[in-house]
């Protein structure tokens, strides 16, 4: 072996771990880019739009008179202003809670029936709420996030949400901030947004709901919180609960000014 | 402006002022947040609602909202947690590293979705680099690759490491790490240099010129950032 080849072999050996770590990151970046080509979330959006317009429930009416905050039936841009205070419910509501409210008040479903299947399983068990959420959020694509804190209950929800973000608990001592408080961090190979910065909150919040390739399912923001808490070793987050809405208010308001770009597609 | 509109203005200004003074204090919001949590979760699988009960350390650290605790509070938290560390009765601090790797890899355990009879791992790789061969490692925590090399393997270091794994708050209370990092860096760099005898450094300088020296400088500064005791 001549001296040059020996040197090249040595250099190759020295660089091997670095190169393979680099190529892993590259491959993941390529995979993510490839995902953007076609987004199956469109199937959920289409099914959601049909569900929105269909006469359903005991009262056999559609959701077209549902007030998402911008007046009955206004879907365009509604998600970019949620959560918000609704006088008729005397409560701050996120989109999913408001959809349940309309299914109960307009269509005559019981509260339990309306939210009995919030998350699908990626196969036969499909969730109408996921589809409806996909449709409504898609109607805010390209709209700037603008979540107001005007009503005292909106301010309170935001402040409680902030407390919950830093709440450390459970067997593993985790808070949201444990994983989402620094730039450029990851769990295993999964990148984590820093939700304490405006850019981080905007990038994360404006890309939910998302079609999750690994689950073959469209996932909503309520699901995102639910599954984060599961991994935090907390008990089960109740769908539409005050904690879920407070945290959503906190994160959505922090994302203000960011252009909404969901439903997106993720790993 | 007539008298009536003046009066209305005055009244609204008073109302606004009253609203400001009655907005809930930070303590009120904290206790509301705790009550909200209790109402917003349900027990599932092995995860009961008692998991929402914070201990003193969790309460103190949560209230800092991600900020560095004052030194005296940090010292109190550390002391309280150091007191919980139970060292092995036989004094043996080193175990079976192969079993350690298994525990470090295992991510399951304690989630409400986990089988209570199933494995309970430490999930170290979620946040730390450990072995060279595992590329799927997280970066929330510092890299622990070649931990023994950079920290040494004296009994003191072993005791520190054992205690750190037993209860991580015993040695770092929240963001106090940053302060410690400043103090510890020089010593660690000295021990690092110790790992690479001068004659080897001189030899690689002779053979590979400036390129490798530059690469090593980059590596060293990266290592400096990574190592946090």
Interface residues (C-beta under 8 A of the other chain):
Chain A: X17 X20 X21 X24 X152 X155 X156 X159 X160 X162 X163 X164 X166 X167 X168 X169 X170 X171 X172 X173 X175 X177 X178 X179 X181 X182 X184 X185 X186 X187 X188 X189 X190 X192 X196 X229 X230 X231 X233 X234 X235 X236 X237 X238 X241 X242 X243 X244 X246
Chain B: X19 X23 X24 X29 X30 X32 X33 X36 X37 X39 X40 X41 X42 X43 X44 X47 X48 X49 X51 X52 X53 X54 X58 X61 X62 X63 X64 X65 X66 X110 X111 X112 X113 X125 X126 X127 X132 X135 X136 X137 X138 X139 X140 X169
